[in-house]
């Protein structure tokens, strides 16, 4: 079972991510794309990766804006699983 990370561990981990923040108990990132089609395409790619990792985000999409919020519900906080998924999302969205 995953262990909940401390605030210090989260702060250190955030340094390895691209534009993620720790807000209200979640790793959070907001992205903006050209249009809805591009946004939905990226969401689909992320969804396949989430299924592969067995870890799923809370997310919201409004037209070309996507907000992603990660935490590990089982432990009520942030774990290494969240950082692994966030890095995968950074890879998928790189250069967008």
N, CA, C and O atoms as a GROMACS GRO file, in nm:
protein
  384
    1UNK      N    1   0.083  -0.118   0.000
    1UNK     CA    2   0.000   0.000   0.000
    1UNK      C    3   0.088   0.125   0.000
    1UNK      O    4   0.193   0.130   0.064
    2UNK      N    5   0.043   0.222  -0.072
    2UNK     CA    6   0.115   0.349  -0.082
    2UNK      C    7   0.109   0.424   0.051
    2UNK      O    8   0.014   0.411   0.128
    3UNK      N    9   0.213   0.503   0.076
    3UNK     CA   10   0.218   0.585   0.197
    3UNK      C   11   0.199   0.731   0.162
    3UNK      O   12   0.255   0.781   0.064
    4UNK      N   13   0.119   0.800   0.242
    4UNK     CA   14   0.093   0.942   0.224
    4UNK      C   15   0.223   1.020   0.244
    4UNK      O   16   0.295   0.999   0.342
    5UNK      N   17   0.252   1.109   0.150
    5UNK     CA   18   0.373   1.189   0.158
    5UNK      C   19   0.353   1.309   0.250
    5UNK      O   20   0.242   1.358   0.267
    6UNK      N   21   0.463   1.354   0.310
    6UNK     CA   22   0.460   1.473   0.394
    6UNK      C   23   0.461   1.598   0.303
    6UNK      O   24   0.492   1.589   0.185
    7UNK      N   25   0.426   1.712   0.361
    7UNK     CA   26   0.430   1.838   0.285
    7UNK      C   27   0.571   1.865   0.232
    7UNK      O   28   0.587   1.916   0.121
    8UNK      N   29   0.673   1.832   0.311
    8UNK     CA   30   0.811   1.852   0.267
    8UNK      C   31   0.843   1.762   0.147
    8UNK      O   32   0.904   1.808   0.050
    9UNK      N   33   0.802   1.638   0.152
    9UNK     CA   34   0.826   1.547   0.040
    9UNK      C   35   0.752   1.596  -0.086
    9UNK      O   36   0.805   1.587  -0.197
   10UNK      N   37   0.633   1.647  -0.068
   10UNK     CA   38   0.555   1.699  -0.182
   10UNK      C   39   0.625   1.820  -0.242
   10UNK      O   40   0.637   1.830  -0.364
   11UNK      N   41   0.671   1.910  -0.158
   11UNK     CA   42   0.742   2.030  -0.206
   11UNK      C   43   0.865   1.992  -0.286
   11UNK      O   44   0.891   2.050  -0.392
   12UNK      N   45   0.940   1.896  -0.238
   12UNK     CA   46   1.059   1.849  -0.311
   12UNK      C   47   1.018   1.783  -0.442
   12UNK      O   48   1.080   1.807  -0.546
   13UNK      N   49   0.914   1.702  -0.438
   13UNK     CA   50   0.866   1.634  -0.559
   13UNK      C   51   0.816   1.730  -0.665
   13UNK      O   52   0.834   1.705  -0.784
   14UNK      N   53   0.754   1.839  -0.624
   14UNK     CA   54   0.702   1.938  -0.720
   14UNK      C   55   0.813   1.998  -0.806
   14UNK      O   56   0.788   2.042  -0.918
   15UNK      N   57   0.934   1.999  -0.754
   15UNK     CA   58   1.047   2.053  -0.829
   15UNK      C   59   1.080   1.968  -0.952
   15UNK      O   60   1.150   2.015  -1.043
   16UNK      N   61   1.031   1.845  -0.955
   16UNK     CA   62   1.058   1.755  -1.068
   16UNK      C   63   0.948   1.760  -1.173
   16UNK      O   64   0.957   1.693  -1.276
   17UNK      N   65   0.842   1.840  -1.147
   17UNK     CA   66   0.728   1.846  -1.237
   17UNK      C   67   0.721   1.981  -1.308
   17UNK      O   68   0.785   2.078  -1.266
   18UNK      N   69   0.644   1.985  -1.416
   18UNK     CA   70   0.630   2.105  -1.498
   18UNK      C   71   0.499   2.177  -1.466
   18UNK      O   72   0.392   2.136  -1.512
   19UNK      N   73   0.507   2.285  -1.388
   19UNK     CA   74   0.393   2.373  -1.358
   19UNK      C   75   0.281   2.309  -1.277
   19UNK      O   76   0.166   2.350  -1.289
   20UNK      N   77   0.312   2.211  -1.195
   20UNK     CA   78   0.213   2.154  -1.104
   20UNK      C   79   0.219   2.230  -0.972
   20UNK      O   80   0.324   2.282  -0.935
   21UNK      N   81   0.106   2.236  -0.903
   21UNK     CA   82   0.096   2.300  -0.772
   21UNK      C   83   0.031   2.203  -0.674
   21UNK      O   84  -0.039   2.109  -0.714
   22UNK      N   85   0.054   2.226  -0.545
   22UNK     CA   86  -0.012   2.150  -0.441
   22UNK      C   87  -0.120   2.240  -0.383
   22UNK      O   88  -0.090   2.337  -0.313
   23UNK      N   89  -0.247   2.208  -0.411
   23UNK     CA   90  -0.359   2.292  -0.372
   23UNK      C   91  -0.472   2.206  -0.315
   23UNK      O   92  -0.517   2.112  -0.380
   24UNK      N   93  -0.516   2.239  -0.195
   24UNK     CA   94  -0.630   2.171  -0.132
   24UNK      C   95  -0.615   2.019  -0.130
   24UNK      O   96  -0.712   1.946  -0.151
   25UNK      N   97  -0.493   1.971  -0.106
   25UNK     CA   98  -0.470   1.827  -0.096
   25UNK      C   99  -0.452   1.755  -0.227
   25UNK      O  100  -0.449   1.632  -0.231
   26UNK      N  101  -0.438   1.829  -0.337
   26UNK     CA  102  -0.421   1.770  -0.470
   26UNK      C  103  -0.298   1.828  -0.540
   26UNK      O  104  -0.263   1.944  -0.519
   27UNK      N  105  -0.234   1.745  -0.623
   27UNK     CA  106  -0.141   1.799  -0.723
   27UNK      C  107  -0.231   1.851  -0.835
   27UNK      O  108  -0.316   1.777  -0.884
   28UNK      N  109  -0.213   1.975  -0.875
   28UNK     CA  110  -0.303   2.039  -0.970
   28UNK      C  111  -0.226   2.104  -1.084
   28UNK      O  112  -0.121   2.165  -1.065
   29UNK      N  113  -0.281   2.088  -1.204
   29UNK     CA  114  -0.223   2.153  -1.322
   29UNK      C  115  -0.337   2.196  -1.414
   29UNK      O  116  -0.433   2.122  -1.435
   30UNK      N  117  -0.324   2.316  -1.469
   30UNK     CA  118  -0.420   2.366  -1.568
   30UNK      C  119  -0.350   2.382  -1.701
   30UNK      O  120  -0.238   2.433  -1.708
   31UNK      N  121  -0.417   2.337  -1.806
   31UNK     CA  122  -0.361   2.342  -1.941
   31UNK      C  123  -0.461   2.408  -2.034
   31UNK      O  124  -0.582   2.401  -2.014
   32UNK      N  125  -0.408   2.473  -2.137
   32UNK     CA  126  -0.493   2.534  -2.239
   32UNK      C  127  -0.443   2.489  -2.376
   32UNK      O  128  -0.323   2.491  -2.404
   33UNK      N  129  -0.536   2.448  -2.460
   33UNK     CA  130  -0.504   2.398  -2.592
   33UNK      C  131  -0.567   2.485  -2.700
   33UNK      O  132  -0.638   2.581  -2.669
   34UNK      N  133  -0.542   2.451  -2.827
   34UNK     CA  134  -0.595   2.531  -2.938
   34UNK      C  135  -0.747   2.531  -2.944
   34UNK      O  136  -0.810   2.634  -2.968
   35UNK      N  137  -0.805   2.413  -2.922
   35UNK     CA  138  -0.950   2.399  -2.937
   35UNK      C  139  -0.997   2.274  -2.862
   35UNK      O  140  -0.917   2.203  -2.802
   36UNK      N  141  -1.125   2.249  -2.867
   36UNK     CA  142  -1.182   2.135  -2.796
   36UNK      C  143  -1.129   2.002  -2.850
   36UNK      O  144  -1.101   1.910  -2.773
   37UNK      N  145  -1.114   1.993  -2.981
   37UNK     CA  146  -1.067   1.869  -3.042
   37UNK      C  147  -0.928   1.831  -2.990
   37UNK      O  148  -0.904   1.716  -2.956
   38UNK      N  149  -0.838   1.928  -2.984
   38UNK     CA  150  -0.703   1.900  -2.934
   38UNK      C  151  -0.709   1.863  -2.785
   38UNK      O  152  -0.640   1.771  -2.740
   39UNK      N  153  -0.791   1.934  -2.710
   39UNK     CA  154  -0.805   1.906  -2.568
   39UNK      C  155  -0.856   1.763  -2.546
   39UNK      O  156  -0.801   1.689  -2.464
   40UNK      N  157  -0.960   1.727  -2.619
   40UNK     CA  158  -1.018   1.593  -2.603
   40UNK      C  159  -0.919   1.485  -2.646
   40UNK      O  160  -0.914   1.378  -2.586
   41UNK      N  161  -0.842   1.511  -2.749
   41UNK     CA  162  -0.740   1.417  -2.795
   41UNK      C  163  -0.637   1.391  -2.685
   41UNK      O  164  -0.600   1.276  -2.659
   42UNK      N  165  -0.591   1.498  -2.620
   42UNK     CA  166  -0.494   1.484  -2.511
   42UNK      C  167  -0.557   1.410  -2.394
   42UNK      O  168  -0.493   1.325  -2.332
   43UNK      N  169  -0.682   1.443  -2.363
   43UNK     CA  170  -0.751   1.374  -2.254
   43UNK      C  171  -0.760   1.224  -2.282
   43UNK      O  172  -0.747   1.142  -2.190
   44UNK      N  173  -0.782   1.188  -2.405
   44UNK     CA  174  -0.790   1.047  -2.442
   44UNK      C  175  -0.655   0.979  -2.420
   44UNK      O  176  -0.649   0.868  -2.367
   45UNK      N  177  -0.547   1.045  -2.461
   45UNK     CA  178  -0.413   0.989  -2.439
   45UNK      C  179  -0.385   0.972  -2.290
   45UNK      O  180  -0.333   0.869  -2.247
   46UNK      N  181  -0.422   1.073  -2.213
   46UNK     CA  182  -0.403   1.066  -2.068
   46UNK      C  183  -0.487   0.953  -2.009
   46UNK      O  184  -0.441   0.881  -1.921
   47UNK      N  185  -0.609   0.937  -2.057
   47UNK     CA  186  -0.698   0.832  -2.006
   47UNK      C  187  -0.639   0.693  -2.026
   47UNK      O  188  -0.647   0.608  -1.937
   48UNK      N  189  -0.578   0.669  -2.143
   48UNK     CA  190  -0.515   0.539  -2.167
   48UNK      C  191  -0.398   0.517  -2.070
   48UNK      O  192  -0.380   0.406  -2.019
   49UNK      N  193  -0.320   0.622  -2.045
   49UNK     CA  194  -0.209   0.610  -1.950
   49UNK      C  195  -0.261   0.587  -1.808
   49UNK      O  196  -0.203   0.508  -1.733
   50UNK      N  197  -0.369   0.654  -1.771
   50UNK     CA  198  -0.429   0.634  -1.638
   50UNK      C  199  -0.474   0.489  -1.620
   50UNK      O  200  -0.450   0.430  -1.515
   51UNK      N  201  -0.537   0.434  -1.721
   51UNK     CA  202  -0.579   0.293  -1.715
   51UNK      C  203  -0.459   0.202  -1.701
   51UNK      O  204  -0.462   0.106  -1.624
   52UNK      N  205  -0.353   0.232  -1.776
   52UNK     CA  206  -0.231   0.152  -1.769
   52UNK      C  207  -0.173   0.153  -1.627
   52UNK      O  208  -0.128   0.050  -1.576
   53UNK      N  209  -0.174   0.271  -1.564
   53UNK     CA  210  -0.118   0.284  -1.429
   53UNK      C  211  -0.217   0.245  -1.319
   53UNK      O  212  -0.178   0.227  -1.204
   54UNK      N  213  -0.345   0.232  -1.355
   54UNK     CA  214  -0.446   0.201  -1.254
   54UNK      C  215  -0.464   0.314  -1.154
   54UNK      O  216  -0.491   0.291  -1.036
   55UNK      N  217  -0.449   0.436  -1.204
   55UNK     CA  218  -0.461   0.554  -1.119
   55UNK      C  219  -0.530   0.662  -1.200
   55UNK      O  220  -0.491   0.688  -1.314
   56UNK      N  221  -0.632   0.726  -1.144
   56UNK     CA  222  -0.718   0.812  -1.224
   56UNK      C  223  -0.732   0.951  -1.165
   56UNK      O  224  -0.742   0.965  -1.043
   57UNK      N  225  -0.732   1.054  -1.250
   57UNK     CA  226  -0.740   1.192  -1.201
   57UNK      C  227  -0.884   1.238  -1.177
   57UNK      O  228  -0.980   1.178  -1.225
   58UNK      N  229  -0.894   1.344  -1.103
   58UNK     CA  230  -1.014   1.426  -1.105
   58UNK      C  231  -0.981   1.532  -1.210
   58UNK      O  232  -0.875   1.595  -1.203
   59UNK      N  233  -1.069   1.551  -1.305
   59UNK     CA  234  -1.038   1.653  -1.405
   59UNK      C  235  -1.163   1.721  -1.453
   59UNK      O  236  -1.274   1.670  -1.441
   60UNK      N  237  -1.142   1.840  -1.509
   60UNK     CA  238  -1.251   1.921  -1.560
   60UNK      C  239  -1.208   1.978  -1.694
   60UNK      O  240  -1.096   2.029  -1.708
   61UNK      N  241  -1.297   1.969  -1.791
   61UNK     CA  242  -1.271   2.021  -1.924
   61UNK      C  243  -1.381   2.119  -1.962
   61UNK      O  244  -1.499   2.085  -1.957
   62UNK      N  245  -1.340   2.240  -1.999
   62UNK     CA  246  -1.431   2.339  -2.054
   62UNK      C  247  -1.366   2.390  -2.183
   62UNK      O  248  -1.266   2.461  -2.179
   63UNK      N  249  -1.425   2.353  -2.296
   63UNK     CA  250  -1.377   2.384  -2.430
   63UNK      C  251  -1.229   2.350  -2.445
   63UNK      O  252  -1.195   2.233  -2.460
   64UNK      N  253  -1.138   2.450  -2.441
   64UNK     CA  254  -0.997   2.421  -2.464
   64UNK      C  255  -0.915   2.425  -2.335
   64UNK      O  256  -0.792   2.427  -2.340
   65UNK      N  257  -0.981   2.425  -2.222
   65UNK     CA  258  -0.914   2.428  -2.092
   65UNK      C  259  -0.932   2.294  -2.022
   65UNK      O  260  -1.040   2.236  -2.021
   66UNK      N  261  -0.823   2.247  -1.963
   66UNK     CA  262  -0.824   2.121  -1.889
   66UNK      C  263  -0.756   2.143  -1.755
   66UNK      O  264  -0.643   2.190  -1.749
   67UNK      N  265  -0.825   2.110  -1.648
   67UNK     CA  266  -0.766   2.115  -1.514
   67UNK      C  267  -0.761   1.973  -1.461
   67UNK      O  268  -0.861   1.901  -1.461
   68UNK      N  269  -0.642   1.934  -1.414
   68UNK     CA  270  -0.618   1.798  -1.365
   68UNK      C  271  -0.582   1.808  -1.217
   68UNK      O  272  -0.499   1.889  -1.177
   69UNK      N  273  -0.647   1.723  -1.137
   69UNK     CA  274  -0.619   1.718  -0.993
   69UNK      C  275  -0.590   1.572  -0.956
   69UNK      O  276  -0.670   1.483  -0.984
   70UNK      N  277  -0.476   1.550  -0.891
   70UNK     CA  278  -0.435   1.416  -0.854
   70UNK      C  279  -0.419   1.402  -0.703
   70UNK      O  280  -0.360   1.489  -0.639
   71UNK      N  281  -0.470   1.296  -0.649
   71UNK     CA  282  -0.433   1.247  -0.516
   71UNK      C  283  -0.472   1.100  -0.509
   71UNK      O  284  -0.544   1.049  -0.595
   72UNK      N  285  -0.423   1.034  -0.407
   72UNK     CA  286  -0.451   0.893  -0.391
   72UNK      C  287  -0.562   0.879  -0.287
   72UNK      O  288  -0.539   0.891  -0.166
   73UNK      N  289  -0.683   0.854  -0.336
   73UNK     CA  290  -0.801   0.852  -0.250
   73UNK      C  291  -0.788   0.751  -0.136
   73UNK      O  292  -0.836   0.775  -0.025
   74UNK      N  293  -0.725   0.636  -0.163
   74UNK     CA  294  -0.712   0.530  -0.062
   74UNK      C  295  -0.641   0.577   0.064
   74UNK      O  296  -0.672   0.530   0.174
   75UNK      N  297  -0.544   0.670   0.050
   75UNK     CA  298  -0.468   0.716   0.166
   75UNK      C  299  -0.505   0.859   0.206
   75UNK      O  300  -0.454   0.910   0.306
   76UNK      N  301  -0.591   0.922   0.129
   76UNK     CA  302  -0.634   1.057   0.162
   76UNK      C  303  -0.526   1.162   0.147
   76UNK      O  304  -0.519   1.256   0.225
   77UNK      N  305  -0.443   1.145   0.045
   77UNK     CA  306  -0.336   1.242   0.023
   77UNK      C  307  -0.253   1.209  -0.098
   77UNK      O  308  -0.294   1.131  -0.184
   78UNK      N  309  -0.137   1.270  -0.104
   78UNK     CA  310  -0.046   1.253  -0.217
   78UNK      C  311   0.049   1.137  -0.189
   78UNK      O  312   0.103   1.123  -0.079
   79UNK      N  313   0.069   1.053  -0.292
   79UNK     CA  314   0.165   0.943  -0.284
   79UNK      C  315   0.254   0.947  -0.408
   79UNK      O  316   0.235   1.029  -0.498
   80UNK      N  317   0.348   0.857  -0.410
   80UNK     CA  318   0.438   0.846  -0.526
   80UNK      C  319   0.358   0.818  -0.654
   80UNK      O  320   0.398   0.862  -0.762
   81UNK      N  321   0.246   0.747  -0.643
   81UNK     CA  322   0.162   0.719  -0.760
   81UNK      C  323   0.120   0.848  -0.830
   81UNK      O  324   0.113   0.854  -0.952
   82UNK      N  325   0.092   0.952  -0.751
   82UNK     CA  326   0.049   1.080  -0.808
   82UNK      C  327   0.163   1.146  -0.886
   82UNK      O  328   0.140   1.204  -0.992
   83UNK      N  329   0.283   1.137  -0.833
   83UNK     CA  330   0.398   1.195  -0.903
   83UNK      C  331   0.431   1.117  -1.030
   83UNK      O  332   0.468   1.177  -1.132
   84UNK      N  333   0.417   0.986  -1.026
   84UNK     CA  334   0.442   0.905  -1.146
   84UNK      C  335   0.341   0.942  -1.255
   84UNK      O  336   0.380   0.960  -1.371
   85UNK      N  337   0.214   0.955  -1.219
   85UNK     CA  338   0.112   0.991  -1.318
   85UNK      C  339   0.134   1.134  -1.367
   85UNK      O  340   0.120   1.161  -1.486
   86UNK      N  341   0.167   1.226  -1.277
   86UNK     CA  342   0.191   1.366  -1.318
   86UNK      C  343   0.306   1.373  -1.418
   86UNK      O  344   0.298   1.447  -1.516
   87UNK      N  345   0.414   1.296  -1.396
   87UNK     CA  346   0.526   1.296  -1.491
   87UNK      C  347   0.482   1.239  -1.626
   87UNK      O  348   0.525   1.289  -1.730
   88UNK      N  349   0.399   1.138  -1.625
   88UNK     CA  350   0.347   1.082  -1.750
   88UNK      C  351   0.262   1.185  -1.823
   88UNK      O  352   0.271   1.198  -1.945
   89UNK      N  353   0.180   1.259  -1.749
   89UNK     CA  354   0.097   1.363  -1.809
   89UNK      C  355   0.185   1.473  -1.868
   89UNK      O  356   0.156   1.525  -1.976
   90UNK      N  357   0.293   1.509  -1.797
   90UNK     CA  358   0.387   1.608  -1.850
   90UNK      C  359   0.447   1.560  -1.983
   90UNK      O  360   0.462   1.639  -2.076
   91UNK      N  361   0.480   1.433  -1.991
   91UNK     CA  362   0.535   1.378  -2.115
   91UNK      C  363   0.434   1.385  -2.228
   91UNK      O  364   0.467   1.424  -2.340
   92UNK      N  365   0.310   1.348  -2.199
   92UNK     CA  366   0.204   1.350  -2.300
   92UNK      C  367   0.177   1.493  -2.348
   92UNK      O  368   0.153   1.514  -2.467
   93UNK      N  369   0.182   1.588  -2.258
   93UNK     CA  370   0.145   1.726  -2.294
   93UNK      C  371   0.266   1.813  -2.330
   93UNK      O  372   0.248   1.932  -2.358
   94UNK      N  373   0.384   1.759  -2.330
   94UNK     CA  374   0.504   1.838  -2.361
   94UNK      C  375   0.493   1.903  -2.498
   94UNK      O  376   0.455   1.838  -2.596
   95UNK      N  377   0.527   2.030  -2.505
   95UNK     CA  378   0.526   2.101  -2.631
   95UNK      C  379   0.387   2.146  -2.678
   95UNK      O  380   0.373   2.193  -2.790
   96UNK      N  381   0.288   2.132  -2.595
   96UNK     CA  382   0.151   2.172  -2.632
   96UNK      C  383   0.123   2.313  -2.583
   96UNK      O  384   0.013   2.365  -2.605
   0.00000   0.00000   0.00000
